[in-house]
Amino acid sequence: MQHSLRVELTRIALLGIALLVIGYFNGQTALTLLVGGSLYMVWTLLKIRRLYRWLEDGAKGLPPEASGVWGGISDQLYRLQKRNTRAKTNFRALVKRTRRITSALDEGLVILDAENCLDWWNPAAAELLGLREDALNEPITNMIRSPLFVSYIHQAEFKTPVELTLPGRSQRVLQFSAKKFSPTETALIVRDVTRIRNLEQMRKDFVANISHELRTPLTVLTGYVETLRGDGQTPVPKTWTNALSQMEDQVARMNLLTEDLMMLSRLESTNPSPHSNIDLVALITPIVESARALGQDKHRITVKTMACVTLKGDPKELHSAFSNLIYNAVKHNPEGCDISVEIDQNETGPVVTVRDNGIGIDSKHLPRLTERFYRPDSGRSTEMGGTGLGLAIVKHVLGRHHASLTIDSELGKGASFSCRFEAI
């Protein structure tokens, strides 16, 4: 472009010199410059007109031939037009490829405009939601009228997915998640989670049924072991003593496992009970006393609390959660360990923290600690009589109370379990 500009300026300079020479010889310098400049302007306007017509015709084909600055402009426009053509071709190819990919997805994809109207959807979404071509530009809430879904779309808070069972869709359970990818467009993902939810329900039913079915044989076994033990006056054969002790230990362990399974089943399958005001100090103090007896006073257990900390909740469920945390600190730490139970109130609500300076937990295990039956050290946990369900129960109880569990631990430096509740 700079070269073209230099050529044009050189041409103008040479033309000016030529006109001055001609004007000098004919004695009409001013008139010669005026006529020559006018002819040059007309010639330039003709080139501009040809260039303008080429642009009006959509810049098809080669640009009109020109030299100088207008030739440089024509070349630049031609190169820009070729780049735009290539970009459009690549974009069309990308759109086609994207549509082929989304058409192959098992998950439904729906694009909504600024008014939450249907702009585009893939075949999976059409099958899952029963969409037809005439639904284009219709509000999505006309297709899915569930109040929960309508609220989800209108509030535009897409932090967590929403699940619905749509009428007339073979009792399918559909999960909807959304994300705004531009100020005026929203991508709505639809997943069929019917099989997953059915499997979860089967698991819950199995756990509930097996828990109830185990109680009767365990009660019978407990009764026979007690009978074989006798009344303490009739001597028990020495060959039976070890066997009966092992039977008692295993029956007790199975009873504990059954109780924990039933507790988890109830937490998963029932709605939360009406909450009442609970004095946390009054609730936790008896648990601490029981923990001291459990540890046979081999641990230093202290309670740090404010004057009065209360929250709304279910006393039985919270008793189970706090006792699991405190008993775990006693059972899984060596003699002489310091354990503190801190009951506090901050600006967000009550906080209960169980802290110890014991053996700690490797950080790689922390994300999975609340999974049922997960044990960082299965041998030691079994030896201590753990079922692997305690922290899972804690997690479910806190979830029913809109609270969270924070675990902080380092191997060899103790552990901290904090239950954070919302303010009343």
PEGI-V154165 format. One record per backbone hydrogen bond with DSSP energy under -1.0 kcal/mol. CO is the residue of the C=O (numbers start at 1). NH is the residue of the N-H. E is the energy in kcal/mol with one decimal. If there is no record, write none. Layout:
co=<CO,CO>
nh=<NH,NH>
e=<E,E>
This chain:
co=<1,2,3,4,5,6,7,8,9,10,11,12,13,14,15,16,17,18,19,20,21,22,28,29,30,31,32,33,34,35,36,37,38,39,40,41,42,43,44,45,46,47,48,49,50,51,52,53,54,55,68,69,70,71,72,73,74,75,76,77,78,79,80,81,82,83,84,85,86,87,88,89,90,91,92,93,94,95,96,97,98,99,100,108,109,110,111,111,112,113,116,117,118,120,122,123,124,125,126,132,133,135,138,139,140,146,147,148,149,150,151,162,164,166,169,173,174,175,176,177,179,182,185,185,186,187,188,189,190,191,193,194,195,196,197,198,199,200,201,202,203,204,205,206,207,208,209,210,214,215,216,217,218,219,220,221,222,223,224,225,226,237,240,241,242,243,244,245,246,247,248,249,250,251,252,253,254,255,256,257,258,259,260,261,262,263,264,265,266,276,278,279,280,281,284,285,286,287,288,289,290,291,292,295,298,300,302,304,309,311,313,314,315,316,317,318,319,320,321,322,323,324,325,326,327,328,334,337,338,339,340,341,342,344,348,349,350,351,352,353,354,355,359,362,365,366,368,371,377,378,379,380,381,382,388,389,390,391,392,393,394,395,396,398,399,404,406,408,410,414,415,416,417,418,419,420>
nh=<5,6,7,8,9,10,11,12,13,14,15,16,17,18,19,20,21,22,23,24,25,26,32,33,34,35,36,37,38,39,40,41,42,43,44,45,46,47,48,49,50,51,52,53,54,55,56,57,59,58,72,73,74,75,76,77,78,79,80,81,82,83,84,85,86,87,88,89,90,91,92,93,94,95,96,97,98,99,100,101,102,103,104,190,122,188,119,120,186,116,140,113,137,111,126,127,128,129,130,135,136,138,118,142,144,150,151,152,153,154,155,176,174,169,172,193,164,191,162,189,187,185,181,182,112,179,110,177,108,175,197,198,199,200,201,202,203,204,205,206,207,208,209,210,211,212,213,214,218,219,220,221,222,223,224,225,226,227,228,229,230,240,244,245,246,247,248,249,250,251,252,253,254,255,256,257,258,259,260,261,262,263,264,265,266,267,268,269,270,313,311,283,284,285,288,289,290,291,292,293,294,295,297,298,336,339,341,343,280,278,276,318,319,320,321,322,323,324,325,326,327,328,329,330,331,332,337,300,357,302,355,304,353,351,423,346,421,344,419,342,417,340,412,365,368,369,371,374,381,382,383,384,386,385,373,393,394,395,396,397,398,399,400,403,402,420,418,416,413,410,356,408,354,406,352,404>
e=<-2.0,-2.2,-2.4,-2.3,-2.4,-2.5,-2.4,-2.3,-2.3,-2.7,-2.6,-2.4,-2.4,-2.6,-2.5,-2.1,-2.3,-2.5,-2.7,-1.9,-1.8,-2.3,-2.6,-2.4,-2.3,-2.8,-2.8,-2.6,-2.2,-2.4,-2.0,-2.2,-2.4,-2.4,-2.2,-2.7,-2.0,-1.5,-2.2,-2.5,-2.3,-2.2,-2.7,-2.4,-1.9,-1.9,-2.4,-1.8,-2.2,-1.6,-2.1,-2.2,-2.4,-2.4,-2.4,-2.6,-2.4,-2.5,-2.5,-2.5,-2.2,-2.3,-2.5,-2.1,-2.5,-2.7,-2.7,-2.4,-2.8,-2.6,-2.7,-2.3,-2.4,-2.8,-2.5,-2.4,-3.0,-2.5,-2.1,-2.5,-2.9,-1.9,-1.0,-2.7,-1.8,-3.3,-3.1,-1.3,-2.3,-2.1,-2.5,-2.1,-3.0,-3.3,-1.9,-2.2,-2.6,-2.7,-1.2,-1.9,-1.7,-2.2,-3.0,-1.6,-2.1,-2.7,-2.4,-1.9,-2.5,-2.5,-2.3,-3.4,-3.1,-1.4,-1.3,-2.2,-2.7,-2.4,-2.3,-3.6,-2.9,-1.1,-1.1,-1.2,-3.1,-1.9,-2.5,-2.1,-2.9,-2.9,-2.6,-2.6,-2.4,-2.4,-2.4,-2.4,-2.4,-2.5,-2.8,-2.7,-2.8,-2.6,-2.8,-3.1,-2.0,-1.8,-2.7,-1.8,-2.0,-2.3,-2.2,-2.5,-2.6,-2.1,-2.4,-2.5,-2.2,-2.2,-2.8,-1.9,-1.2,-1.7,-3.1,-2.1,-2.3,-2.3,-2.6,-2.3,-2.6,-2.6,-2.5,-2.3,-2.6,-2.5,-2.2,-2.5,-2.5,-2.4,-2.2,-2.5,-2.5,-2.1,-2.6,-2.5,-2.4,-2.3,-2.1,-2.0,-1.5,-2.2,-1.6,-1.9,-2.7,-2.2,-2.2,-2.0,-2.2,-2.2,-2.1,-1.8,-2.4,-2.3,-2.5,-1.6,-3.4,-3.2,-2.8,-3.3,-2.4,-2.9,-2.2,-2.5,-2.4,-2.0,-2.2,-2.8,-2.3,-1.9,-1.8,-2.6,-2.9,-2.0,-1.6,-1.4,-3.1,-2.4,-1.3,-2.0,-1.3,-2.5,-2.9,-2.8,-2.7,-2.7,-1.6,-2.1,-2.9,-2.9,-3.2,-3.2,-2.4,-3.0,-3.7,-2.0,-1.4,-1.2,-1.8,-1.6,-2.5,-2.2,-2.1,-1.9,-2.9,-1.2,-2.9,-2.3,-2.1,-2.5,-2.1,-2.7,-2.6,-2.2,-1.9,-3.1,-1.3,-2.5,-2.8,-2.3,-2.7,-1.6,-2.4,-2.7,-2.6,-2.6,-2.2,-1.9>
